[in-house]
C-alpha cells in the first residue's frame, strides 16, 4: 500500500495560512502511516519541482485507487477526473462524516427526514476497527522524488512558494494532530460541561469547540470526537446538544452538498428566498461598504468588524457571530448575488474551515427565513439578525469594542469573484 499526499500552489485562495496548516497535518499523516506499517510519500508543487499529472502517473502503476469522497471545492472535480482517466478501480471513501451520506439515499428533502434516516445508523458507524491487517508497504519505484516534510523547514518552504503571503498563519489554530488533540481535550474538560448554556455566547472562550478547522482538513474525524464526548463526565443534555451540532447539522450540510452539482453556487438558496431578494434588489442601500473596508474589518458596523477580525486573525469565527456577519452582508453589498459571493469569498479566503459543506450550508441559512415573514427593505422576507445576543451579555459592549479593534494583517486587495459563485468553482 502507498499513501500519497500532494499540495499545489494554484488552488483557489492558496495562502500561507492554508498551506502551513495543510503541510503541518501532512507531517502527522506520514508519521501515522509509518506507525501502521504503511508507506507514505508527499509532494509540494513549486517552481523547481513541478510534477505534471503526478496523481495519474501514480494511478497508472496501481492495482486500485482509494480517494476521499468530498463534495466541495476542488476535491470533487479532482476525484471525478482521476476516476474518469484511471484504468483500475477507483474507490471513494467518505471519512469526513460519521454516517456516509451515500448510505442515506438521494431523496431526503428536509432535515427532519434526514435525521430519521441518520440517527438509527449512528451506532453502527460509531465503532472503528483500528486493527491493521497484514499490509505490505510499497517499496518499489516511484515516478518522482518525494519530499520529506519532516526534514524541511516548513515556514521557509511556505515562504518560497507562489501563494498569497499577505494572509498569515493562525496562532489560534496551530497545525497538526497534537494541537487538535489538545483542542479536543479542552472540549471535554471546559466546553462540554457548560455547552447548552454557553454555546451562543461568543464572549466566552470556552463556549465553542474550535474543532472545525481540524475536521475540515481531516486532522480529526467525527468518530474520534464522539468517542471523547461520549466518555466525558458532562451531563447528558450537553452531550446530546453537541451531537446534534456535530452530527445532526454538520452531516446534514454534507448530505445537502452531495446532492448539489456546486454547493457554493447562489442557486442553492431556496427559490422563494431568491425571488424575495430579487424583488428588493433595487432598494436603496445606505449601509453599503467597499470590499476594502469589509476585507479589513473597517466598516461602520462595530459588531460586524469584530466578527470579520476573527476571520482575519484567527482563521475562524464563532458560529453565533457568523449568522450576524452573513446577514449584514446582504445590506452592505450592491445585490443579493454580490452578497452571496462576498460572504463565500471572505469565508473561503480567510477561514480554515472555509470551502466546506458545513460553511456553505451555514451561509445558505443566512439567506433564509420564512416565506410568511413580514417584508422588509433590501431583505424582503429573508430574516434579519441583530447583535443583541452578544451586546447584551455582561461585558458584551466592551468585548465587541475590543474585538473590533484587534490589530489585523494588511491583506492584498482583490475583487470579489462574483461570477465564480454564480457558476461554480473553476478547475485547476
N, C-alpha and C positions, 0 to 999 in steps of 0.2 A: 504494500500500500504506500502511496505517495500523497502527501498533503501539500497543496500549493497555495500560496497567498501572494498576490501582487498588488501594487498600488501605482496608478498612473498619475501624471501631472495634470492631465487635461479634463478631468471630470468637472462638472459644474461646481463652482464655488471652492475649488481646491485652495486651501489656505494653511498657514502654519498651525492654526487651531485644529483643523480636521486631520491633517497629515500626521501631526505629532501624536494625537490621540490614537489614530489607527495603527501607527508603527509601534507605539508602546504596547498596544494589545497584541500585535503580531509577535513581538518578542515572547510574550507569555504563551501564545499559541504554540510556538515552536517548542518551548520548554515542556508544555503539557503533552505534546505529541511524543517527545522523547521519553517521558515517564511512562507512556503507554506502549512504547516499543514501535512507534510509527516514524517514518521518515517525513520530514517537513522541509520544504525549500521555499525561499522568498525572493521577490524581485521588486526593487524600487525603480521605476522608469525614470530616466533622466538623460540629459543630452549625451553624456559619454557612455551610456549603457541603454541603448534602445533595443527592444526585442519585439519586432513586429510579429503579430499573430502568435504569441507565445502559448496562450491557452490552447489554441487549435493545434499547435505543434506537439504539445504535451498529450492532448487528447488522441492524436493520431497514433501514439505508441501505447495507448491504454487499452485494457480489456473492457473497462466501463468507466463512466464519469459520474461522480456524485456532486451535486451543487446545491446551493441554497435556493429554496422556493420563496423568494422575496418579491412582493408585488409592486414596489415603488422604486423611484429614482432610476439609476442606470442598471440596477441588478436584474430587473425583469427582461429588458431587451438583450442584455448580455447572455442571460440563460437561454433565451429563445434563439439567439444567434449561434451559440455553441451547439445546442440541440439540433438545429437545422443543418449544421455542417458536419457533425460527428458521424462517423461510420460505425460507432458502437453504441450500446445502450447508454442513455443519459437519464439519471435518476435525480429528481428534485425533491429535497427533504426540507420540511419546514421545522426549524429548530427555534424560531422566534416565539412561537405560541405553545401553550401547554397542550391544547387540543388542535391538531392540524385543521385549518379552515376547509381544506378539500374534503374532509370527512363529513362536513355538515351540509353538503348539497349546494345547489345554486339558486334556490327559490325562497330563501328566507328574506322577508321584506322589512321586518321591524325588529328592534332589539328584544322585545318580549318573546317573540317567536324564536329568535336566535338563542336566548337563554334557555328556553325549553328544550332545545337540542343540545346546547353546550353543557349545561350543568350535569346531566346524567353521565356524560363522558369523562368528567374531570378525574374521577377516582382511578379509572383505568389508565389514564395517561400521566398520573402524578408520580408513579413509581418509575424508577430509572435503573436499568440493569447496567452498571458501570463496569462489568467484567469484560476484560479484553480477551477476545478469542485468539486463537493462535494465528496471528497475522505476521507475515514476514515483511519487514520494512524494505522498501525498494532501494536497491543499491546499484542499479545499472547506470547506463549512460544517460545524460541529460542534454537537451538541445540548447543549453545556455549555461552560463556560470552563475550560480545563485549568489545572492547577498547573504552574509551572516550578520543579521541586525544586532545581535548581542555583542558583536565585536566592533560595531560602529558607534561613533558619537552621533546620536540621533538628532540632537539640536543642530550640529554642524551640517548634517545631511539635509535636514529640512531647510536650513538657511540657504543651501546651494541650489535649491530647486526653483523651477519657473512656475511659482504659485503666488498667491496673494500673501505677501509678508506684512501687510498692514493690520491683519487680524491676529492678535497674539494668542498663545495657548491659554487655557482656563486654569487658574490656580485652584479654583473651587473643585474642579473635576480632574485630578491627575489621571494619567492613563494607566491601564493595566489591571490585572485581576486582584492584586494586593489592595489597591485603592478601592476597587469595587467591593471587596470583602469587608473592608473597614466600614464602608458606607452601609452595607447590609447589616453589620453588627450594630451600627448606630440605629438603624431602623428598629431592630429587635429591642434594644435597650432604652431608647429615648422616644422614638416616634410612635411606635405601635401602642404603647400603654396609654397615650392620650390622643390617638388618631381621630376618633369620631369628633371630639370637641375641638381639636386644634387644626385639622387638615385645611380649613379655609382661611386660616389666619397667617397671612404672608409675613407678618411682623415677627413670627416665632421661628427661629432657625430649625427647631425640631419638628415643624408641622408637616414637612414633606420628606419623602424618602430620598429624593435626588438621584434615583437609580436609572432614570430614563436614558441618559447618555450611554450607560453601560449595557442596558437592554438593547438599545438601537444598534450598537456595534457588536452585539453577541458576546460581550465580556462576561455577562451573567445571563442566565436563562430563567424563565418563569418557574421551572421545577426547583431549581436551587433556592430561589427566593421563597416560594411557597413552603418548601420544607423548613426553612428558617422561621417563617411566620407561624406555621402550624406547631412548631416546637417551642414557641415563645410562651412566656408566662402571662402575657397580656390577656385582657378579658375577651370573651367570645365576640362581643359586638364590634370590637376594634378589628379583630381578625376577619370577620365577615365583611366589614366595610372595605378593608384593604383588598380582600379577594375580589370584591365587586369592581373596584377600580382597576386592578391588575388584569383580571380575567374577564369580568363582565363588560367593561368598557374598552380596555385596550384590545382585547381579542375580537370584539365586535367591530372595531375600526379596521383591524387586519382583515376580517371577513369581508367587510364592505370593499376594501381596496382590491381584494382578489376578484370581485365581480365587475370592477371598472377597468376600462381599457387604459385610462390615465387618471389615477386618483388625485393628481394635482391640478386637474383642469376645472375651470369655473363651472362647467356644465354639470358637475356632480351635485351642485346645490339644487334643492327642490325646485321644481318648475314654478310653483306659486311664489317662492321667495325671489326668484329671478324676475318674475313678472312685476311684483310689487316694487322691487328696487328699480326696475326699468321705468316704471310709471313715475318715479320721483328722481330720475337721473338728471333732469334739468333744473331741479330745485336749487335755489341759492345755497352756497356752501361757505358761510363766513368763517368757518374754522379750518379751512384748507391750509395745509402745510407743505413746504418743499420737501423733496426727497432728502436733501442735505440735512435739514433740521430733524427729520424723522430718524434718519440713519444715526445721527449723533445723539439722539435723545435730548434735543434742544428746542422742543416745540413750546407752545404757550400753555400746555397742559402739564402741570407738575406731576400728577399721578401717572400719566402716560410716559413721561420721561423716566420716572422711577422704574416702570416696567421695562422699558426699552434698554435701560442701562444694565439690567440683569442679563439681557441677551448679549449686550456689548462686552461686558466684563466677565461674566460667569459662564457664558455659553449655555444658559438655561434660564427658564423663567417659571416661577411658582404658578401652578395651574389656575388659581383664583385670579391672579393678575392677568393671565393670558386672555381670559374672557373679556375683561375691560379693555385691554390693549387692542384686541382684534376688532371689537365692535366700534371703538372710537375711530379706527382707521377708515371706516365707511364714511364718516363725516369729514375726514382730513384729506380725502383724495377726490379727484375730479369725476369719477364714475364708479359704479359698483364693480366693473371689471378691473379698473385700476386698483380699487381697494383690495380685491381678492389677490391680485398679482403682487401688490405691495406687501401684504401680510405673508404670503408664501415666500417671497424673496427675502424679507428680513429674517424669517424663521429658518429658511434653508441656508442662507449665507452665514448667519451668526450662531445658530443653536446647534449644540452637539446632538440633540435629538430631533433636528430637522430632517427633511427628506424622508419622512417616516409615515407609515399608515396611520399611526395614532395622532401625530401632529396635523396631518392633513384632515383627519376626521374632526379634530378639535376646531380647526379653522372653519370647516364647513358648519359646525354647530354655532359658530359665532355669526354666521349669515343665515340664521334660522330664527324661528319664533313660532307663531301660530297664525294661520290664515284668518282666525277670528279676532286677533288682537286689534286694538284701535289703530287707526292710521296716523302716522307722524310724518313731518317733513323729512326728506332725504331717505329715511329708513322704510317708509311705507309701513307694512305690517311685520317687518323684522324687528325682533325685540332689541331694545337698548339696554344698557347696563351702567349703573353709577359706581362710584368708588367708595360708597358708604361702608361696605363690608370690611374695608381696610382703614379708612379715615376715622371711623367711629370707634375703633379699638382703642384701648388705653395706650396712649403714646403714639397713636396712628399718624396724627399730623406730623409729629417730629420725625417719625420713621420715614414717611414719604418725602419730606423735605430733605433729609439726609441722603436717601436713596437716589433722589433726582439730581443730586449734585456730586455724585461719586465721580472721580476722575476717570475719563474714558480714553481709549486709544483713538488716534486720528486715522480713520479708515479712508481708503481710496473711494472716491465717489463714482457711482455707476448709475446709469439709467435703469429703472425697474423694467425687467424684460416682460412687459405685459403680454406680448404675443406668445411667449413660451408657456404661460399659464392659461392661455386660451386654446392652444393646440396640443400641449403635452411636451414632456421633456425631450430635448434632442438627443440623438445618439452621439457617441464619441468614437 
